[in-house]
């Protein structure tokens, strides 16, 4: 049993229901909503809409991680994230995560009111990230990746996909706990679309439950991604909502605890029904 985690006075009881992390990209170039929320008033309105729609966490990102994305300067990422956090934190009571691979951004975001760190590199891009998470005593999401957003799609040659994902995540859990991160505050993410081709993304869904041996809550971020577009023959990310719904339902069936999504209202309905169908009712 995974137990539970308290984040900003909210209890996340793993296995009882699915939790939704709403995506708030404050960037001009993210793959599906770049430029829409990269000013403070638009970001606040979107965050409030996601809260009303049933989000459990709001995830702020100031650096696009789409394939081919060029890394922005530290100053640019910091300014994007902190300017939005400054307005969001007093306005919403939900936990807020910061989607960053930089320890300096993570530290300043937590100081400004963020509650957890979402690191697509699993703590590998910045050697100070894991010690920073430990010193801040906040939860951290460790995701599997190879290379970086500019090179990752040329690094999809796996001998055993799920075993290699599991080994990477196990190593990063060990590295995090070795520097003082509380293991109960670690969440894992197999990294759908990050150094994975179409067939590999499908395999992750089918074999997701194999990651349960790591005994950590599993986050899945499939929302609007290109593998869904390929299945649907739909090049427009925003038109992939029902494909995303199917992927989210599959993720829940195979053991996901958190879904990172753009379309919170729709995925809230999906998770309510999928939870009723797939999860055992809580025992009194």
Short mmCIF file of the C-alpha atoms (twelve columns), coordinates in Angstrom:
data_MODEL
# 
_entry.id   MODEL 
# 
loop_
_atom_site.group_PDB 
_atom_site.id 
_atom_site.type_symbol 
_atom_site.label_atom_id 
_atom_site.label_alt_id 
_atom_site.label_comp_id 
_atom_site.label_asym_id 
_atom_site.label_seq_id 
_atom_site.Cartn_x 
_atom_site.Cartn_y 
_atom_site.Cartn_z 
_atom_site.pdbx_PDB_model_num 
ATOM 1   C CA . UNK A 1   0.000   0.000  0.000   1 
ATOM 2   C CA . UNK A 2   1.263   3.442  -0.944  1 
ATOM 3   C CA . UNK A 3   -0.496  5.311  1.839   1 
ATOM 4   C CA . UNK A 4   -1.119  9.023  1.484   1 
ATOM 5   C CA . UNK A 5   0.610   12.369 1.119   1 
ATOM 6   C CA . UNK A 6   -0.406  15.744 2.549   1 
ATOM 7   C CA . UNK A 7   0.208   18.681 0.213   1 
ATOM 8   C CA . UNK A 8   -0.996  22.118 1.365   1 
ATOM 9   C CA . UNK A 9   -3.448  20.592 3.855   1 
ATOM 10  C CA . UNK A 10  -4.916  18.326 1.173   1 
ATOM 11  C CA . UNK A 11  -4.668  14.576 1.531   1 
ATOM 12  C CA . UNK A 12  -3.737  12.561 -1.546  1 
ATOM 13  C CA . UNK A 13  -4.777  8.981  -0.698  1 
ATOM 14  C CA . UNK A 14  -3.083  6.883  -3.369  1 
ATOM 15  C CA . UNK A 15  -5.249  4.186  -4.880  1 
ATOM 16  C CA . UNK A 16  -8.534  5.640  -3.644  1 
ATOM 17  C CA . UNK A 17  -9.164  7.880  -6.656  1 
ATOM 18  C CA . UNK A 18  -7.453  9.568  -9.580  1 
ATOM 19  C CA . UNK A 19  -6.002  13.047 -9.061  1 
ATOM 20  C CA . UNK A 20  -5.787  15.651 -11.826 1 
ATOM 21  C CA . UNK A 21  -2.821  17.947 -12.410 1 
ATOM 22  C CA . UNK A 22  -3.914  20.852 -14.595 1 
ATOM 23  C CA . UNK A 23  -1.332  22.132 -17.079 1 
ATOM 24  C CA . UNK A 24  -0.592  25.866 -17.037 1 
ATOM 25  C CA . UNK A 25  2.065   26.628 -19.643 1 
ATOM 26  C CA . UNK A 26  3.229   30.223 -19.268 1 
ATOM 27  C CA . UNK A 27  5.307   29.951 -22.434 1 
ATOM 28  C CA . UNK A 28  4.970   31.250 -25.999 1 
ATOM 29  C CA . UNK A 29  5.931   27.933 -27.621 1 
ATOM 30  C CA . UNK A 30  4.398   24.915 -25.871 1 
ATOM 31  C CA . UNK A 31  3.064   22.363 -28.327 1 
ATOM 32  C CA . UNK A 32  -0.670  22.722 -27.759 1 
ATOM 33  C CA . UNK A 33  -1.315  26.016 -25.990 1 
ATOM 34  C CA . UNK A 34  1.836   28.092 -26.419 1 
ATOM 35  C CA . UNK A 35  1.185   31.797 -26.128 1 
ATOM 36  C CA . UNK A 36  -2.299  31.469 -24.673 1 
ATOM 37  C CA . UNK A 37  -1.462  31.923 -21.010 1 
ATOM 38  C CA . UNK A 38  1.898   33.680 -21.041 1 
ATOM 39  C CA . UNK A 39  0.565   36.828 -19.440 1 
ATOM 40  C CA . UNK A 40  -0.447  37.033 -15.812 1 
ATOM 41  C CA . UNK A 41  -4.150  37.817 -16.213 1 
ATOM 42  C CA . UNK A 42  -4.714  35.004 -18.744 1 
ATOM 43  C CA . UNK A 43  -2.762  32.571 -16.562 1 
ATOM 44  C CA . UNK A 44  -4.812  33.470 -13.495 1 
ATOM 45  C CA . UNK A 45  -8.108  33.092 -15.366 1 
ATOM 46  C CA . UNK A 46  -7.051  29.691 -16.709 1 
ATOM 47  C CA . UNK A 47  -5.902  28.502 -13.286 1 
ATOM 48  C CA . UNK A 48  -9.197  29.549 -11.715 1 
ATOM 49  C CA . UNK A 49  -11.102 27.774 -14.489 1 
ATOM 50  C CA . UNK A 50  -9.123  24.577 -13.849 1 
ATOM 51  C CA . UNK A 51  -9.810  24.816 -10.114 1 
ATOM 52  C CA . UNK A 52  -13.536 25.170 -10.826 1 
ATOM 53  C CA . UNK A 53  -13.381 22.216 -13.233 1 
ATOM 54  C CA . UNK A 54  -11.992 19.885 -10.581 1 
ATOM 55  C CA . UNK A 55  -8.198  20.068 -10.740 1 
ATOM 56  C CA . UNK A 56  -6.290  18.830 -7.694  1 
ATOM 57  C CA . UNK A 57  -2.942  20.463 -8.567  1 
ATOM 58  C CA . UNK A 58  -1.995  23.336 -10.884 1 
ATOM 59  C CA . UNK A 59  1.317   22.762 -12.710 1 
ATOM 60  C CA . UNK A 60  3.115   25.941 -13.848 1 
ATOM 61  C CA . UNK A 61  5.780   25.636 -16.530 1 
ATOM 62  C CA . UNK A 62  7.953   28.439 -17.882 1 
ATOM 63  C CA . UNK A 63  10.021  26.333 -20.292 1 
ATOM 64  C CA . UNK A 64  8.553   24.358 -23.187 1 
ATOM 65  C CA . UNK A 65  9.622   20.707 -23.238 1 
ATOM 66  C CA . UNK A 66  8.068   19.794 -26.592 1 
ATOM 67  C CA . UNK A 67  10.363  17.892 -28.981 1 
ATOM 68  C CA . UNK A 68  12.914  20.292 -30.434 1 
ATOM 69  C CA . UNK A 69  12.326  23.020 -27.856 1 
ATOM 70  C CA . UNK A 70  15.344  25.239 -27.195 1 
ATOM 71  C CA . UNK A 71  16.076  25.941 -23.546 1 
ATOM 72  C CA . UNK A 72  15.351  29.495 -22.464 1 
ATOM 73  C CA . UNK A 73  17.641  31.424 -20.154 1 
ATOM 74  C CA . UNK A 74  17.410  30.986 -16.410 1 
ATOM 75  C CA . UNK A 75  16.321  34.619 -16.074 1 
ATOM 76  C CA . UNK A 76  13.492  34.149 -18.592 1 
ATOM 77  C CA . UNK A 77  12.174  30.967 -16.993 1 
ATOM 78  C CA . UNK A 78  12.388  32.493 -13.509 1 
ATOM 79  C CA . UNK A 79  10.521  35.634 -14.565 1 
ATOM 80  C CA . UNK A 80  7.747   33.677 -16.293 1 
ATOM 81  C CA . UNK A 81  7.174   31.345 -13.362 1 
ATOM 82  C CA . UNK A 82  7.514   33.804 -10.490 1 
ATOM 83  C CA . UNK A 83  5.371   36.533 -12.059 1 
ATOM 84  C CA . UNK A 84  2.489   34.063 -12.392 1 
ATOM 85  C CA . UNK A 85  3.042   32.423 -8.996  1 
ATOM 86  C CA . UNK A 86  2.956   35.824 -7.318  1 
ATOM 87  C CA . UNK A 87  -0.607  36.309 -8.563  1 
ATOM 88  C CA . UNK A 88  -1.830  32.700 -8.372  1 
ATOM 89  C CA . UNK A 89  -0.747  31.847 -4.852  1 
ATOM 90  C CA . UNK A 90  -2.973  34.343 -3.038  1 
ATOM 91  C CA . UNK A 91  -5.890  33.538 -5.363  1 
ATOM 92  C CA . UNK A 92  -6.101  29.738 -5.235  1 
ATOM 93  C CA . UNK A 93  -5.881  27.270 -2.378  1 
ATOM 94  C CA . UNK A 94  -4.913  24.177 -4.394  1 
ATOM 95  C CA . UNK A 95  -1.389  22.796 -4.371  1 
ATOM 96  C CA . UNK A 96  0.781   24.339 -7.094  1 
ATOM 97  C CA . UNK A 97  3.648   22.501 -8.738  1 
ATOM 98  C CA . UNK A 98  6.508   24.037 -10.704 1 
ATOM 99  C CA . UNK A 99  7.475   22.225 -13.901 1 
ATOM 100 C CA . UNK A 100 11.223  22.859 -14.078 1 
ATOM 101 C CA . UNK A 101 14.560  21.079 -14.388 1 
ATOM 102 C CA . UNK A 102 16.476  23.911 -12.695 1 
ATOM 103 C CA . UNK A 103 17.118  23.868 -8.967  1 
ATOM 104 C CA . UNK A 104 17.274  27.672 -8.765  1 
ATOM 105 C CA . UNK A 105 13.813  28.026 -10.336 1 
ATOM 106 C CA . UNK A 106 12.439  25.281 -8.090  1 
ATOM 107 C CA . UNK A 107 13.836  26.922 -4.959  1 
ATOM 108 C CA . UNK A 108 12.520  30.386 -5.793  1 
ATOM 109 C CA . UNK A 109 9.132   28.985 -6.827  1 
ATOM 110 C CA . UNK A 110 8.729   27.112 -3.542  1 
ATOM 111 C CA . UNK A 111 9.788   30.240 -1.670  1 
ATOM 112 C CA . UNK A 112 7.034   32.068 -3.594  1 
ATOM 113 C CA . UNK A 113 4.404   29.493 -2.611  1 
ATOM 114 C CA . UNK A 114 4.751   26.458 -4.886  1 
ATOM 115 C CA . UNK A 115 4.202   23.140 -3.121  1 
ATOM 116 C CA . UNK A 116 5.937   20.543 -5.255  1 
ATOM 117 C CA . UNK A 117 8.489   20.132 -8.056  1 
ATOM 118 C CA . UNK A 118 7.783   18.410 -11.381 1 
ATOM 119 C CA . UNK A 119 11.129  17.603 -13.033 1 
ATOM 120 C CA . UNK A 120 10.988  16.025 -16.511 1 
ATOM 121 C CA . UNK A 121 14.647  15.038 -16.177 1 
ATOM 122 C CA . UNK A 122 14.096  13.010 -13.019 1 
ATOM 123 C CA . UNK A 123 16.706  15.129 -11.285 1 
ATOM 124 C CA . UNK A 124 19.421  14.542 -13.912 1 
ATOM 125 C CA . UNK A 125 19.731  17.896 -15.719 1 
ATOM 126 C CA . UNK A 126 20.757  19.864 -12.621 1 
ATOM 127 C CA . UNK A 127 22.858  18.110 -9.978  1 
ATOM 128 C CA . UNK A 128 21.452  20.477 -7.350  1 
ATOM 129 C CA . UNK A 129 17.813  19.531 -7.974  1 
ATOM 130 C CA . UNK A 130 17.574  16.519 -5.666  1 
ATOM 131 C CA . UNK A 131 19.462  18.184 -2.780  1 
ATOM 132 C CA . UNK A 132 17.235  21.237 -3.286  1 
ATOM 133 C CA . UNK A 133 14.068  19.145 -3.072  1 
ATOM 134 C CA . UNK A 134 15.449  17.569 0.102   1 
ATOM 135 C CA . UNK A 135 16.279  20.907 1.708   1 
ATOM 136 C CA . UNK A 136 12.867  22.339 0.807   1 
ATOM 137 C CA . UNK A 137 11.138  19.157 2.041   1 
ATOM 138 C CA . UNK A 138 8.620   19.205 -0.822  1 
ATOM 139 C CA . UNK A 139 7.297   16.386 -3.009  1 
ATOM 140 C CA . UNK A 140 9.003   15.848 -6.367  1 
ATOM 141 C CA . UNK A 141 7.880   14.139 -9.580  1 
ATOM 142 C CA . UNK A 142 10.720  12.183 -11.194 1 
ATOM 143 C CA . UNK A 143 10.138  11.501 -14.895 1 
ATOM 144 C CA . UNK A 144 11.986  9.170  -17.254 1 
ATOM 145 C CA . UNK A 145 13.755  10.761 -20.207 1 
ATOM 146 C CA . UNK A 146 16.750  10.172 -22.437 1 
ATOM 147 C CA . UNK A 147 18.708  13.105 -23.815 1 
ATOM 148 C CA . UNK A 148 16.896  16.447 -23.707 1 
ATOM 149 C CA . UNK A 149 13.952  17.948 -25.627 1 
ATOM 150 C CA . UNK A 150 16.256  18.794 -28.559 1 
ATOM 151 C CA . UNK A 151 17.728  15.282 -28.847 1 
ATOM 152 C CA . UNK A 152 15.277  12.895 -27.161 1 
ATOM 153 C CA . UNK A 153 13.433  11.712 -30.263 1 
ATOM 154 C CA . UNK A 154 16.694  10.345 -31.668 1 
ATOM 155 C CA . UNK A 155 17.160  8.228  -28.533 1 
ATOM 156 C CA . UNK A 156 14.385  5.647  -28.743 1 
ATOM 157 C CA . UNK A 157 16.522  2.507  -29.162 1 
ATOM 158 C CA . UNK A 158 15.556  0.429  -26.129 1 
ATOM 159 C CA . UNK A 159 16.382  -3.217 -25.573 1 
ATOM 160 C CA . UNK A 160 13.625  -3.566 -22.962 1 
ATOM 161 C CA . UNK A 161 11.562  -0.403 -22.699 1 
ATOM 162 C CA . UNK A 162 9.761   -0.952 -19.396 1 
ATOM 163 C CA . UNK A 163 12.776  -2.476 -17.690 1 
ATOM 164 C CA . UNK A 164 14.932  0.500  -18.694 1 
ATOM 165 C CA . UNK A 165 12.298  2.998  -17.552 1 
ATOM 166 C CA . UNK A 166 11.962  1.127  -14.266 1 
ATOM 167 C CA . UNK A 167 15.728  0.970  -13.763 1 
ATOM 168 C CA . UNK A 168 16.145  4.706  -14.405 1 
ATOM 169 C CA . UNK A 169 13.335  5.607  -12.005 1 
ATOM 170 C CA . UNK A 170 14.652  3.214  -9.366  1 
ATOM 171 C CA . UNK A 171 18.103  4.792  -9.633  1 
ATOM 172 C CA . UNK A 172 16.675  8.293  -9.301  1 
ATOM 173 C CA . UNK A 173 14.528  7.314  -6.317  1 
ATOM 174 C CA . UNK A 174 17.687  5.959  -4.684  1 
ATOM 175 C CA . UNK A 175 19.657  9.101  -5.582  1 
ATOM 176 C CA . UNK A 176 16.903  11.312 -4.153  1 
ATOM 177 C CA . UNK A 177 16.579  9.427  -0.887  1 
ATOM 178 C CA . UNK A 178 20.382  9.315  -0.542  1 
ATOM 179 C CA . UNK A 179 20.478  13.119 -0.327  1 
ATOM 180 C CA . UNK A 180 17.550  13.339 2.069   1 
ATOM 181 C CA . UNK A 181 14.344  13.374 -0.001  1 
ATOM 182 C CA . UNK A 182 11.547  11.621 1.895   1 
ATOM 183 C CA . UNK A 183 10.649  8.572  -0.223  1 
ATOM 184 C CA . UNK A 184 6.972   9.123  0.563   1 
ATOM 185 C CA . UNK A 185 7.254   12.463 -1.256  1 
ATOM 186 C CA . UNK A 186 8.471   10.943 -4.546  1 
ATOM 187 C CA . UNK A 187 6.081   10.480 -7.485  1 
ATOM 188 C CA . UNK A 188 7.185   8.720  -10.693 1 
ATOM 189 C CA . UNK A 189 6.322   9.395  -14.349 1 
ATOM 190 C CA . UNK A 190 7.239   7.060  -17.253 1 
ATOM 191 C CA . UNK A 191 7.557   10.034 -19.614 1 
ATOM 192 C CA . UNK A 192 5.017   9.485  -22.388 1 
ATOM 193 C CA . UNK A 193 6.421   11.124 -25.533 1 
ATOM 194 C CA . UNK A 194 9.855   11.816 -24.060 1 
ATOM 195 C CA . UNK A 195 12.406  9.745  -25.986 1 
ATOM 196 C CA . UNK A 196 9.583   7.351  -26.905 1 
ATOM 197 C CA . UNK A 197 8.219   6.577  -30.365 1 
ATOM 198 C CA . UNK A 198 4.605   5.768  -31.207 1 
ATOM 199 C CA . UNK A 199 4.840   2.046  -30.464 1 
ATOM 200 C CA . UNK A 200 6.713   2.653  -27.220 1 
ATOM 201 C CA . UNK A 201 4.086   5.091  -25.963 1 
ATOM 202 C CA . UNK A 202 1.436   2.433  -26.562 1 
ATOM 203 C CA . UNK A 203 3.548   -0.171 -24.754 1 
ATOM 204 C CA . UNK A 204 3.884   2.081  -21.694 1 
ATOM 205 C CA . UNK A 205 0.092   2.152  -21.345 1 
ATOM 206 C CA . UNK A 206 -0.197  -1.606 -21.708 1 
ATOM 207 C CA . UNK A 207 2.619   -2.316 -19.250 1 
ATOM 208 C CA . UNK A 208 2.130   0.619  -16.873 1 
ATOM 209 C CA . UNK A 209 1.276   -1.598 -13.931 1 
ATOM 210 C CA . UNK A 210 4.784   -3.081 -14.035 1 
ATOM 211 C CA . UNK A 211 6.011   0.182  -12.480 1 
ATOM 212 C CA . UNK A 212 3.980   -0.534 -9.352  1 
ATOM 213 C CA . UNK A 213 6.923   -2.621 -8.112  1 
ATOM 214 C CA . UNK A 214 8.676   0.702  -7.398  1 
ATOM 215 C CA . UNK A 215 5.977   1.339  -4.774  1 
ATOM 216 C CA . UNK A 216 5.535   4.989  -5.684  1 
ATOM 217 C CA . UNK A 217 2.475   6.857  -7.032  1 
ATOM 218 C CA . UNK A 218 2.453   7.010  -10.841 1 
ATOM 219 C CA . UNK A 219 1.773   10.172 -12.846 1 
ATOM 220 C CA . UNK A 220 0.868   9.886  -16.538 1 
ATOM 221 C CA . UNK A 221 0.989   12.840 -18.918 1 
ATOM 222 C CA . UNK A 222 -0.633  11.837 -22.200 1 
ATOM 223 C CA . UNK A 223 -2.828  14.884 -22.766 1 
ATOM 224 C CA . UNK A 224 -3.139  15.924 -26.451 1 
ATOM 225 C CA . UNK A 225 0.141   14.206 -27.360 1 
ATOM 226 C CA . UNK A 226 1.243   13.227 -30.841 1 
ATOM 227 C CA . UNK A 227 0.602   9.493  -30.487 1 
ATOM 228 C CA . UNK A 228 -3.082  10.357 -29.981 1 
ATOM 229 C CA . UNK A 229 -2.921  12.624 -33.018 1 
ATOM 230 C CA . UNK A 230 -1.512  9.761  -35.085 1 
ATOM 231 C CA . UNK A 231 -4.265  7.370  -34.019 1 
ATOM 232 C CA . UNK A 232 -6.943  9.963  -34.794 1 
ATOM 233 C CA . UNK A 233 -5.207  11.446 -37.845 1 
ATOM 234 C CA . UNK A 234 -5.661  14.746 -36.031 1 
ATOM 235 C CA . UNK A 235 -2.829  17.295 -36.373 1 
ATOM 236 C CA . UNK A 236 -4.507  19.889 -34.123 1 
ATOM 237 C CA . UNK A 237 -3.644  19.147 -30.456 1 
ATOM 238 C CA . UNK A 238 -6.762  20.839 -29.077 1 
ATOM 239 C CA . UNK A 239 -8.966  18.551 -31.176 1 
ATOM 240 C CA . UNK A 240 -7.568  15.465 -29.400 1 
ATOM 241 C CA . UNK A 241 -9.762  15.777 -26.305 1 
ATOM 242 C CA . UNK A 242 -11.699 12.524 -26.766 1 
ATOM 243 C CA . UNK A 243 -8.561  10.645 -27.721 1 
ATOM 244 C CA . UNK A 244 -7.009  12.008 -24.547 1 
ATOM 245 C CA . UNK A 245 -10.085 10.811 -22.649 1 
ATOM 246 C CA . UNK A 246 -9.555  7.262  -23.918 1 
ATOM 247 C CA . UNK A 247 -5.866  7.376  -22.996 1 
ATOM 248 C CA . UNK A 248 -6.665  8.699  -19.526 1 
ATOM 249 C CA . UNK A 249 -9.201  5.947  -18.946 1 
ATOM 250 C CA . UNK A 250 -6.625  3.346  -20.006 1 
ATOM 251 C CA . UNK A 251 -4.037  4.904  -17.686 1 
ATOM 252 C CA . UNK A 252 -6.435  4.676  -14.743 1 
ATOM 253 C CA . UNK A 253 -7.256  1.053  -15.567 1 
ATOM 254 C CA . UNK A 254 -3.546  0.220  -15.598 1 
ATOM 255 C CA . UNK A 255 -2.730  1.913  -12.297 1 
ATOM 256 C CA . UNK A 256 -2.133  5.661  -12.775 1 
ATOM 257 C CA . UNK A 257 -2.621  7.785  -9.672  1 
ATOM 258 C CA . UNK A 258 -2.289  11.269 -11.212 1 
ATOM 259 C CA . UNK A 259 -3.129  12.474 -14.718 1 
ATOM 260 C CA . UNK A 260 -1.467  15.617 -16.051 1 
ATOM 261 C CA . UNK A 261 -4.058  17.169 -18.374 1 
ATOM 262 C CA . UNK A 262 -4.990  20.314 -20.296 1 
ATOM 263 C CA . UNK A 263 -8.754  19.641 -20.502 1 
ATOM 264 C CA . UNK A 264 -9.570  19.411 -16.807 1 
ATOM 265 C CA . UNK A 265 -13.363 19.582 -17.034 1 
ATOM 266 C CA . UNK A 266 -13.603 16.694 -19.488 1 
ATOM 267 C CA . UNK A 267 -10.956 14.567 -17.772 1 
ATOM 268 C CA . UNK A 268 -12.642 15.117 -14.408 1 
ATOM 269 C CA . UNK A 269 -15.730 13.358 -15.786 1 
ATOM 270 C CA . UNK A 270 -13.541 10.633 -17.313 1 
ATOM 271 C CA . UNK A 271 -11.759 10.005 -14.018 1 
ATOM 272 C CA . UNK A 272 -14.987 9.919  -11.995 1 
ATOM 273 C CA . UNK A 273 -16.460 7.226  -14.232 1 
ATOM 274 C CA . UNK A 274 -13.197 5.287  -14.637 1 
ATOM 275 C CA . UNK A 275 -12.633 5.322  -10.879 1 
ATOM 276 C CA . UNK A 276 -16.159 3.974  -10.281 1 
ATOM 277 C CA . UNK A 277 -15.535 1.189  -12.808 1 
ATOM 278 C CA . UNK A 278 -11.932 0.222  -12.057 1 
ATOM 279 C CA . UNK A 279 -11.144 1.022  -8.421  1 
ATOM 280 C CA . UNK A 280 -12.273 -1.030 -5.464  1 
ATOM 281 C CA . UNK A 281 -14.507 0.955  -3.101  1 
ATOM 282 C CA . UNK A 282 -12.723 2.091  0.033   1 
ATOM 283 C CA . UNK A 283 -13.159 -0.268 2.962   1 
ATOM 284 C CA . UNK A 284 -14.729 1.102  6.122   1 
# 
